Amino acid sequence: MTEEKKIAMLRTMMEDQETDSDILSVYLELAGQKILNRMYPYKTDYDGLEVPDRYVMIQLKVASYFLNKRGAEGQIQHIENGTHRNYGAADVPDGMLQEITPFCQAIR
């Protein structure tokens, strides 16, 4: 899927559809890095690697999750008018990434 299509889909998912394309692109990149980290847990260089098409929807969900938490990163507790927010860890919930299968190969 092209970067432009991902940005268009992410913009549709967002409540604020006026978000700048550059900002959406950065969050897509951050989400892509999370996916690649899960896919290649022992790799340190991701140059030339892209998120596989089968994980693009997860990338969009993770990017949307990051965008929705903007301004409240790492929040421990927030209670307002009956709304309770607790973010014990400021990272992506494991449930969002559990569908990603780590890549492995035999050592030669």
C-alpha positions in Angstrom: 0.0 0.0 0.0 1.3 3.4 -0.8 2.2 6.0 1.8 -0.4 8.4 0.4 -3.1 5.7 0.8 -2.0 5.0 4.4 -2.2 8.7 5.2 -5.6 8.9 3.7 -6.9 5.9 5.7 -5.3 7.2 8.9 -6.9 10.6 8.3 -10.3 9.0 7.9 -9.8 7.1 11.2 -9.0 10.3 13.1 -11.5 12.6 14.8 -9.5 15.6 13.7 -9.2 15.1 9.9 -7.3 18.4 9.5 -4.1 16.8 10.9 -1.1 17.7 8.7 0.1 14.9 6.4 3.7 15.3 7.7 2.5 14.5 11.2 0.5 11.5 10.1 3.6 10.3 8.2 5.7 10.5 11.3 3.2 8.5 13.3 3.0 5.9 10.6 6.8 5.6 10.7 6.7 5.2 14.5 4.1 2.5 14.2 6.0 0.8 11.4 9.1 0.7 13.7 7.1 -0.9 16.5 6.0 -3.6 14.0 9.5 -4.2 12.6 10.8 -4.4 16.2 8.3 -7.2 16.9 9.0 -8.9 13.6 12.8 -8.8 13.9 13.6 -8.7 17.6 17.4 -9.1 17.2 17.9 -6.8 14.2 19.3 -3.3 14.8 19.2 -1.9 11.3 15.8 -1.6 9.5 17.1 0.2 6.3 15.3 -1.1 3.3 12.7 -3.0 5.3 9.0 -2.0 5.1 5.9 -3.1 6.9 4.5 -6.1 5.0 1.1 -5.6 3.5 -0.5 -8.1 5.9 0.4 -5.8 8.8 -0.6 -2.5 7.3 -3.9 -2.4 9.2 -2.1 -3.0 12.5 0.3 -0.1 11.5 -2.8 2.1 11.0 -4.3 1.1 14.4 -1.0 1.7 16.2 -0.5 5.1 14.6 -4.1 6.0 15.5 -3.4 4.9 19.1 -0.3 7.1 19.2 -2.1 10.1 17.7 -5.0 9.7 20.2 -2.6 9.7 23.1 -0.8 12.9 22.0 -0.6 15.3 24.9 -1.1 12.5 27.5 1.9 10.3 26.8 2.7 8.2 29.8 -0.2 9.5 31.8 -0.5 7.6 35.1 -4.0 8.7 36.1 -6.5 11.2 35.0 -10.1 11.4 36.3 -12.5 14.0 35.0 -16.3 13.9 34.9 -16.5 10.1 35.4 -13.8 9.4 32.8 -10.8 7.5 34.2 -7.5 7.1 32.3 -4.5 5.1 33.4 -1.5 4.5 31.2 0.8 2.3 33.2 3.2 2.0 30.3 3.5 4.6 27.6 4.0 2.1 24.9 1.7 0.1 22.6 -0.4 -2.5 24.3 0.8 -6.0 23.7 -2.6 -7.0 22.4 -2.2 -4.7 19.4 1.0 -6.4 18.4 0.3 -10.1 19.2 -0.7 -10.9 15.7 2.8 -10.2 14.4 4.9 -13.2 13.9 8.6 -12.8 14.6 10.9 -13.6 11.7 13.5 -16.3 12.2 16.0 -18.2 10.1 18.7 -20.8 10.6 22.2 -19.5 11.5 24.8 -20.6 9.0 
